[in-house]
Amino acid sequence: MDVWQCIDRLDANFSLNQVYAFADELQRKHPENNHIKDKIRQQLQVLRDRGIIEFTGRGRYCKLY
């Protein structure tokens, strides 16, 4: 949910690097997680599999809602 809230603040088309820009914010929310960027990628895959976002290639995504 936290990754989605970050993505929701971005334009409809966004990049992985734009989501990575929220890594410090997410690290503060989850100080026990030492693998924030890995978790971001995992959550992007979950959102893709649920049909919420689409991977368009080369680290680029598009919101489908």
Sequence and secondary structure as in RCSB ss.txt:
>XXXX:A:sequence
MDVWQCIDRLDANFSLNQVYAFADELQRKHPENNHIKDKIRQQLQVLRDRGIIEFTGRGRYCKLY
>XXXX:A:secstr
 HHHHHHHTS SEEEHHHHHTTHHHHHHH TT S HHHHHHHHHHHHHHTTSEEEEETTEEEE  
